């Protein structure tokens, strides 16, 4: 960052501070990960200079031959990796990928059936303050109160009652496998399109550790930056017959010029995901999540649905007398980063919540395995067992930093290359 330090020291300090934070904290936020240095190089490349409204071979600007190549590679790799007939790699986020499907197949006021946000769904699945809930009429399904897994009897009953034009499956806080074939059966019964939002589980899907929605879904939306380990952004996968409709809604329907440096970085991460090491990585995510679940159960925590089949788990803190907000804040002071989260049938508000969400993709990228995960789980137990003990929290903070220094994120954090830390840090 020599030029950045010279031109704008304040921003350089912010970047450096974040780099140090990402290295020194144990990140258990399920939606976060570390991209490779190759992805970072594509993100910081001259491709950011190019305006390229349109699609490869159909641009509204001249001089697009190289960005066309980058986007073609991203499309080809997405189709190959997911086994999809068609792919649009331009959406700036997962929410915009979802928006593209809604705009392509629905009219304002049309009805959609999706998972309740309070039971693990996403804002773009119908929250009243989100564009989705403002433009379309949503009805919801949730989880069974006993098993805390998707209540398919309720899904079918809601579908028959409301006759939605689109059924959305997928979640942002659901720790179990999703039966996409069952959703397909229900969608066919009521004549609805089926969209699978696999933003969180995409890496697990392509590695074969989660059921695959592509064969049975009309649309699959993906984010690149979670278990796929790519840049922040989204994609839409669909059947060939719907491809032009999706393209028209991404551009010019809701976006102008695509972010060509991000699309190139998506292509890099999709290539990395085709390597044998990627499947081993996803397997370790599963192993680490199960290990974390077992450790937390031993520490006396209650887990929603009793555990996890994927990369995340939800911890119910009601019997600990803690809100999710307080728990997340004290864990951050101890060097462990997570987020507060609603649990099914949560009596608390979204600002407080009764739970926290924990995920293992980021620590797995760093090379941590079961030995380290068990240690982290015990630290969580100690901190949340005595949240007001500042000495204990400080002690564990020092221990977490010591652990993270043994698993550096990027080569730039080696002690041989470390300028003075920024004042803010």
C-alpha positions in Angstrom: 0.0 0.0 0.0 2.9 2.4 -0.6 1.0 4.7 -2.8 -2.1 4.8 -0.5 0.1 5.6 2.5 1.7 8.4 0.6 -1.6 9.9 -0.9 -4.1 9.3 1.9 -2.7 8.3 5.2 -6.1 8.4 7.0 -7.6 5.8 4.6 -4.4 3.8 4.7 -4.7 3.6 8.4 -8.3 2.4 8.2 -7.3 -0.3 5.7 -4.3 -1.3 7.8 -6.4 -1.3 11.0 -8.9 -3.6 9.4 -6.2 -5.9 8.2 -4.8 -6.2 11.7 -8.3 -6.7 13.1 -9.0 -9.5 10.7 -5.8 -11.2 11.6 -6.0 -10.7 15.4 -9.7 -11.6 15.9 -11.4 -15.0 15.7 -14.1 -14.3 13.2 -17.2 -16.5 13.7 -19.6 -14.4 11.6 -21.2 -17.0 9.3 -21.5 -14.6 6.3 -17.8 -13.6 6.3 -14.7 -15.2 4.9 -11.2 -14.3 3.7 -10.5 -14.1 0.0 -7.3 -15.3 -1.5 -4.5 -12.9 -2.5 -5.3 -13.7 -6.1 -8.9 -12.5 -5.6 -7.6 -9.3 -3.9 -5.3 -8.6 -6.9 -8.2 -8.9 -9.3 -10.3 -6.6 -7.1 -7.6 -4.0 -7.1 -6.9 -4.2 -10.8 -7.3 -1.7 -13.7 -10.5 -3.4 -14.6 -12.2 -1.0 -12.1 -11.6 1.7 -14.7 -13.8 0.2 -17.4 -17.4 1.0 -18.1 -19.1 -1.9 -19.7 -22.9 -1.5 -19.7 -24.5 -4.5 -21.4 -23.1 -8.1 -21.8 -20.1 -9.7 -23.5 -20.4 -8.9 -27.3 -23.3 -6.6 -26.6 -21.8 -3.6 -24.8 -22.8 0.0 -25.1 -19.2 1.1 -24.9 -16.2 0.4 -27.0 -12.9 -1.1 -25.7 -14.5 -4.0 -23.9 -12.6 -6.9 -25.4 -10.7 -7.8 -22.2 -13.5 -7.2 -19.7 -15.7 -9.3 -22.1 -13.2 -12.1 -21.6 -13.2 -11.8 -17.9 -17.0 -11.9 -17.7 -17.2 -14.8 -20.2 -14.8 -16.8 -17.9 -16.9 -16.0 -14.9 -20.1 -17.2 -16.6 -18.4 -20.3 -18.0 -17.0 -21.2 -14.6 -20.3 -20.5 -12.7 -22.2 -22.8 -15.1 -19.6 -25.5 -14.8 -19.2 -25.4 -11.1 -22.9 -25.4 -10.3 -24.1 -27.4 -13.3 -26.4 -24.6 -14.4 -27.8 -24.0 -17.9 -27.5 -20.2 -17.6 -25.7 -17.7 -15.3 -25.7 -14.0 -14.8 -22.7 -12.8 -12.8 -23.4 -9.1 -12.7 -25.5 -8.6 -9.5 -23.7 -6.5 -7.0 -25.1 -8.5 -4.1 -27.3 -11.5 -3.2 -30.2 -9.2 -2.5 -29.9 -7.8 -6.0 -29.7 -11.3 -7.4 -33.0 -12.0 -5.6 -34.4 -8.7 -7.0 -33.6 -9.7 -10.5 -35.6 -12.9 -10.2 -38.6 -11.1 -8.7 -38.5 -8.4 -11.4 -38.2 -11.0 -14.1 -41.0 -13.3 -13.1 -43.4 -11.2 -11.1 -45.5 -8.0 -11.1 -45.9 -5.6 -8.2 -48.3 -7.1 -5.7 -47.8 -10.7 -6.7 -47.6 -13.2 -3.9 -44.4 -15.0 -2.7 -44.1 -17.7 -0.1 -40.8 -17.5 1.8 -39.2 -18.4 5.2 -40.0 -16.0 8.0 -37.1 -13.8 8.9 -37.7 -14.7 12.6 -37.2 -18.3 11.8 -34.0 -17.9 9.7 -35.1 -16.2 6.5 -33.4 -13.1 4.9 -34.4 -9.5 4.6 -34.9 -9.8 0.9 -37.4 -12.6 1.5 -40.2 -10.2 2.4 -39.2 -8.0 5.3 -41.6 -5.1 5.3 -38.8 -2.5 5.3 -37.0 -4.2 2.5 -37.8 -3.6 -1.2 -39.2 -7.1 -1.4 -41.8 -6.6 1.3 -42.7 -3.2 -0.1 -43.3 -4.3 -3.7 -44.6 -7.8 -3.3 -47.1 -9.6 -1.1 -45.4 -12.2 1.1 -46.7 -15.0 3.1 -44.4 -17.1 5.3 -43.5 -20.5 6.6 -41.3 -21.4 9.5 -39.9 -24.2 11.6 -41.7 -26.7 13.8 -41.6 -25.6 17.5 -40.4 -29.0 18.7 -37.8 -29.9 16.1 -36.9 -26.4 15.0 -36.5 -27.7 11.5 -38.6 -26.6 8.5 -42.3 -27.5 8.9 -43.2 -28.9 5.5 -46.8 -29.4 6.5 -47.0 -25.7 7.1 -45.2 -24.9 3.8 -47.7 -27.0 1.9 -50.7 -25.6 3.8 -49.5 -22.0 3.2 -48.9 -22.7 -0.5 -52.4 -24.2 -1.0 -54.0 -21.3 0.9 -52.2 -18.4 -0.7 -51.3 -19.9 -4.2 -48.1 -17.9 -4.5 -46.5 -17.3 -7.9 -43.0 -17.9 -6.5 -41.8 -20.0 -3.6 -38.4 -19.0 -2.1 -36.3 -21.5 -0.2 -33.0 -20.8 1.5 -32.1 -18.9 4.6 -29.5 -16.8 6.4 -29.7 -18.5 9.8 -30.8 -22.1 9.4 -28.4 -24.8 10.7 -29.9 -27.8 9.0 -30.0 -29.3 5.4 -32.8 -28.1 3.2 -34.9 -30.6 1.2 -35.2 -28.8 -2.1 -37.0 -31.7 -3.8 -39.8 -31.4 -1.2 -40.1 -27.7 -2.1 -40.2 -28.6 -5.8 -43.2 -31.0 -5.1 -45.1 -28.2 -3.3 -44.3 -25.6 -6.0 -45.5 -28.0 -8.7 -48.7 -28.7 -6.8 -49.7 -25.0 -6.7 -48.1 -24.0 -10.0 -45.4 -21.8 -8.6 -41.9 -21.0 -9.7 -39.2 -22.2 -7.2 -36.2 -20.0 -6.3 -33.4 -21.4 -4.0 -31.3 -18.7 -2.3 -28.1 -20.5 -1.4 -26.1 -17.4 -0.5 -24.8 -19.1 2.6 -24.4 -22.7 1.6 -23.2 -22.4 -2.0 -19.7 -23.8 -1.3 -21.1 -26.7 0.6 -23.5 -27.4 -2.3 -20.8 -27.5 -5.0 -18.6 -29.7 -2.8 -21.4 -32.2 -2.3 -22.0 -31.7 1.4 -25.5 -30.2 1.0 -28.4 -31.2 -1.3 -28.2 -29.5 -4.7 -31.1 -27.2 -5.7 -30.0 -26.6 -9.2 -31.6 -29.6 -10.9 -35.0 -29.0 -9.3 -35.2 -25.1 -9.1 -36.2 -22.6 -11.7 -33.8 -20.1 -10.2 -30.8 -20.3 -7.8 -29.3 -17.2 -6.3 -25.8 -17.1 -4.9 -23.4 -14.8 -3.1 -19.7 -15.2 -3.8 -18.4 -14.0 -0.5 -19.4 -16.6 2.1 -18.6 -20.3 1.7 -17.4 -19.7 -1.9 -14.6 -17.4 -0.6 -15.0 -14.9 -3.4 -15.5 -11.1 -3.5 -18.7 -9.5 -2.2 -21.3 -9.9 -5.0 -24.1 -12.1 -6.3 -25.1 -14.3 -9.2 -28.3 -15.8 -10.7 -28.4 -19.3 -12.1 -31.4 -20.4 -14.0 -32.8 -22.5 -16.8 -31.9 -21.4 -20.3 -35.5 -20.4 -21.0 -35.4 -17.7 -18.4 -31.9 -16.3 -19.2 -32.9 -13.3 -21.3 -35.5 -12.2 -18.8 -32.9 -12.3 -16.0 -30.4 -10.4 -18.1 -32.9 -7.7 -19.0 -33.8 -7.2 -15.3 -30.1 -7.0 -14.1 -29.3 -4.6 -16.9 -31.0 -2.2 -17.7 -33.7 -3.2 -15.1 -31.8 -2.4 -11.9 -28.1 -1.8 -12.6 -26.1 0.3 -14.9 -22.4 -0.4 -15.5 -21.2 -3.7 -13.9 -18.2 -3.8 -11.6 -15.8 -5.5 -13.9 -13.0 -5.8 -11.3 -15.5 -7.6 -9.0 -16.6 -9.9 -11.9 -13.0 -10.8 -12.6 -12.5 -11.6 -8.9 -15.6 -13.7 -9.0 -14.1 -15.6 -11.9 -10.9 -16.2 -9.9 -12.8 -17.5 -6.9 -14.9 -19.8 -9.1 -11.7 -21.3 -10.5 -10.3 -21.8 -7.0 -13.6 -23.6 -6.1 -12.9 -26.2 -8.8 -9.7 -27.3 -7.2 -9.5 -30.5 -5.1 -8.5 -28.5 -2.1 -11.8 -26.7 -2.1 -13.7 -29.8 -1.3 -11.4 -30.6 1.6 -11.9 -27.1 2.8 -15.7 -27.5 2.8 -15.4 -30.8 4.6 -13.3 -29.2 7.3 -16.0 -26.5 7.7 -18.5 -29.2 8.4 -16.1 -30.9 10.9 -15.3 -27.6 12.6 -19.0 -26.7 13.0 -19.9 -30.0 14.5 -16.9 -29.8 16.8 -18.0 -26.3 17.9 -21.6 -27.5 18.5 -20.4 -30.4 20.6 -18.1 -28.2 22.7 -20.9 -25.6 23.3 -23.3 -28.4 24.3 -20.7 -29.6 26.8 -20.4 -26.0 28.1 -24.1 -26.0 28.8 -25.5 -24.0 25.9 -28.7 -24.9 24.1 -28.4 -24.9 20.3 -31.4 -24.3 18.0 -32.4 -27.7 16.5 -29.8 -29.4 18.7 -26.8 -28.8 16.4 -25.9 -28.2 12.7 -25.5 -29.8 9.3 -23.8 -26.9 7.7 -21.4 -24.0 8.4 -23.4 -22.3 11.1 -25.2 -22.8 14.4 -27.6 -20.7 16.5 -27.1 -20.5 20.3 -30.1 -19.9 22.5 -29.0 -17.7 25.4 -32.3 -17.4 27.3 -31.3 -19.7 30.1 -28.0 -17.8 30.5 -29.8 -14.5 31.2 -28.0 -12.8 28.3 -29.3 -11.0 25.2 -27.7 -11.7 21.9 -26.5 -8.1 21.8 -24.7 -8.3 25.2 -23.2 -11.7 24.3 -21.9 -10.4 20.9 -20.4 -7.3 22.5 -18.6 -9.1 25.3 -17.3 -11.7 22.9 -15.9 -9.0 20.7 -14.0 -7.6 23.7 -12.5 -11.0 24.1 -11.4 -11.1 20.5 -14.2 -13.3 19.2 -16.4 -11.7 16.5 -20.0 -13.0 15.9 -23.4 -11.4 15.5 -26.6 -11.3 17.6 -29.5 -13.2 15.9 -33.1 -14.0 16.4 -34.0 -17.6 17.3 -37.3 -19.2 16.3 -40.2 -17.9 18.3 -37.9 -15.3 19.8 -39.6 -13.2 22.5 -36.9 -10.5 22.2 -36.7 -7.6 19.7 -34.3 -7.8 16.6 -32.2 -5.1 18.4 -31.6 -7.4 21.3 -32.4 -11.0 20.3 -32.2 -14.1 22.4 -29.4 -15.7 20.4 -26.1 -15.4 18.6 -25.1 -16.9 15.2 -21.7 -18.6 14.9 -20.1 -19.8 11.7 -16.8 -21.5 10.9 -15.9 -20.6 7.2 -13.4 -17.9 8.2 -11.5 -19.8 10.9 -11.4 -22.8 8.6 -9.8 -20.7 5.8 -7.1 -19.8 8.3 -6.3 -23.5 8.8 -7.9 -24.0 12.2 -9.2 -27.5 12.9 -10.9 -29.3 15.7 -8.2 -28.7 18.3 -8.5 -24.9 17.9 -12.3 -25.0 17.6 -12.6 -26.9 20.9 -10.4 -24.2 22.5 -12.6 -21.4 21.0 -15.8 -23.1 22.2 -14.4 -23.3 25.8 -13.4 -19.6 25.6 -17.0 -18.7 24.6 -18.3 -20.7 27.5 -16.0 -18.9 30.0 -16.7 -15.4 28.6 -20.5 -15.8 28.5 -20.4 -17.6 31.9 -18.8 -14.5 33.4 -19.6 -11.6 31.1 -18.9 -8.9 33.7 -15.5 -10.3 34.7 -13.2 -7.8 32.9 -10.0 -9.5 34.0 -11.2 -12.8 32.5 -12.3 -11.1 29.3 -8.9 -9.4 29.0 -7.1 -12.7 29.6 -9.0 -14.5 26.9 -8.4 -11.6 24.6 -4.7 -12.1 25.0 -5.1 -15.8 24.4 -7.2 -15.3 21.2 -4.6 -13.0 19.8 -1.9 -15.5 20.5 -3.9 -18.2 18.7 -4.6 -16.0 15.7 -0.9 -15.1 15.3 -0.2 -18.8 14.7 -2.7 -18.7 11.8 -1.9 -15.5 9.9 -4.4 -14.5 7.2 -2.1 -12.9 4.6 1.6 -13.0 4.1 1.7 -9.2 4.5 1.1 -9.8 8.2 4.4 -11.5 8.8 6.5 -9.6 11.3 9.1 -8.8 8.7 6.6 -6.4 7.1 4.6 -4.5 9.6 4.7 -0.7 9.7 3.7 1.2 12.8 0.1 0.4 13.7 -2.4 3.1 12.9 -3.4 5.4 15.7 -7.0 4.3 15.6 -5.9 0.7 16.3 
